């Protein structure tokens, strides 16, 4: 034992001198970093690739133990704080959950006083239409404008200096159950906005708005005939089953596609060289599969659109005819990775269905698909057709109770975004380990109300843990290391050139680990469970700061945690069985925490 | 979705639960004030709802209401058995807009500002009354606090 310990010490000492071991050589972030990017955070995923990689090296595995809270700020809202703040020119911008208040904090002044506070007009009805808490996943910044979405289906642009509203555009109709929770990205002079409401019988879309005026430039529906989906002769899907006329309508019974869901509530990425915008689509509606025979295109799919015209260039249906609410909306991280000796332009996608996909982002060809979390619904993805092989024992049906399906409808991963380090070449992925029983049920459609038709109670997955923060090699489809967590990891990841990864947990720990070894190096108990995403920025004093929201909520916190929701007068529930102990560790919150040495 | 299709769907639900239209009513009592209110979108006043005052009738209303709760998708918002999901729990005996028969009737028929639609135009008054009876039965006598760590399973029905 003693010898063993000595060897370990020696290895540790050796490791501390290198910045980080490279697991995948010649790995690159797939898009250029924004200017001055080690000081700023101008878009949700830090860059168009959604790498969530910071070039800062001030914090390292050697000194992170001395990280301490520098300052905090209460947002005044007690709901799920998904998303992340932005930092531009020594100003921090925060957008809260509904009512979607925006704050600008002056980082150059002691106490970070407000430069302004903006409270938009925001229809109260939206709070009863949002499926999974009244979250907002953040803003984007360009040309002196802060642009973000309102829960009630509008997008607003605010003057970043004055806090005055420049424009406000209705993108979707809250009366039909359509809301917006996603963070827009700004491509050239356009704002990309996706709709929410996959549980409400909506018809999902991605819309490009003019950055200067807010006027609609184009809208691509995710369901319906080719003209609406913006399928032209330029559409070149890789797999034969995705070629044909009006598949977004004909793969549905009758006109069921008109209320077939397929929302676009996740993250959007952009490749400037290919001029393609990437996003995923949600589950088909209703969940009850007997009411929608067919592949139900383009639900649970990754779509690549021409940024200028909105034309669909390729599409890949991840989970055709979804039977488990496995939305395909998770982020598509753009990277250039060596695959079988050749550097390929890929996107890497950790799906709800618990497969991690490495996909050629020019063509939509699946290069690799391997499970990254416990699962039993499929035995694998057929790479010649791109289709998953479904385990018939776990296929859901109306009026049939199917037990122990893994992962649960929350997925092996949900909205919490992963990060990519070009230093190690690895992806850092917050994951979930839950299973479910599932029974489909005939359901009628009433506008503005849920169109679901299934009961699906959830429970902990195999192994006695419910979440794991993992490092993933997307060139081999293998997990390199993992940190098991007692609860699903519902917050996103940050990785730095200092070879550190940061993430928060539902029970309120904000943690730093070594990106090479997965060794936990530091943690701090914040005021509420974490469902947000860490960012790094350089303060006016030249120091590296790490910022994170605390504020439990979102789908896990608001709907499953039971008692966690119980401080709301209208939502006092008995303890849930999915996360029975969570309420012992956290309660509602709404705080920004900022850390430095 | 066209109006015609929506009506067809609603009709299908009603016909599926049509047996409950003729729920026994042995006595009539004066209408609660809310019951006479008609939602703005309602084309015409509904038939006058009646209250069951005998226990047998009341328990039949609760049973019928439980079936209607599923038939009208109430559980997709309010959770299986009213345990709470997108919409508020109905099991906790805490009522944001009042828990009296008249108040719950008004919440269902006229809707409420935080997302509860006005069901008056779609659901017959007799059915609303049965839904009220069911909703009232769920939380009767309960006040679940944050300190309660001994609760039963909460089934999740939607997100």
Interface residues (C-beta under 8 A of the other chain):
Chain A: X124 X125 X126 X127 X128 X129 X130 X131 X132 X199 X201 X258 X259 X325 X409 X441 X443 X444 X445 X446 X447 X448 X449 X450 X451 X452 X453 X454 X455 X456 X457 X458 X555 X559 X560 X562 X563 X565 X566 X567 X569 X570 X571 X572 X573 X574 X575 X576 X577 X578 X580 X583 X584 X587
Chain B: X1 X6 X9 X10 X12 X13 X70 X71 X72 X73 X75 X76 X77 X80 X83 X84 X85 X86 X87 X88 X89 X91 X92 X94 X96 X112 X113 X114 X115 X116 X117 X122 X143 X144 X145 X146 X148 X149 X150 X151 X152 X153 X154 X155 X156 X157 X158 X159
